[in-house]
């Protein structure tokens, strides 16, 4: 069956890929399934993809495998292009502030490089 991609997914440098390499096979499979869902579905359930409140346009890809919860931080560029920047395993109720701060820093770095700053 042919896939109709509504969004393109891009990895900024190796930040996301370095995180991805540390994960076990089941988690990798679930993240890839979730990314495909985000790329191909018009309306993605908030369970899998949501805007991070009080951020500069950051989103998080949300993945649960068993009792483990993982977050992959991303943002949009050029309308339908999603840029994955970093990820973490969530161990508390709230997403760790330092992980969000790192995602904000990487997003700024991405746009600074893109704009030749």
C-alpha positions, 0 to 999 in steps of 0.5 A: 500500500502506498503511503501519503505523507502529509509531513516530512520529518528531518533530524537536526544533526545527530541529537535525536539519532544519538538518543534513538541509538540508546533505546531498546528495539521495542521502544525504537519500533514504537517511536518509528510507528508514532513518527509514521502516524504523525507524517501520514495522518491529518489529525494526530491524537494528542496522546502522540503529539502535542504542543508544549505549553509556554514554549517557542513553538516546541512540540513533543512526540509522546511514546509509551512502552510498558510503564516507560514514557519517552518524549522526542522534542521537535518543531515545525519549519516550512509549514509541514516539515517537522524537525526532531531535535532531542529526546528523553525518557520521562521519569516524573509527572512533568517533562524535565525543564532542562530537557525543554531548555535544551530543545529551545537551545537546539531550535534557536541554533537550527534557525541561526544556522539556517539564517546564516547567523 
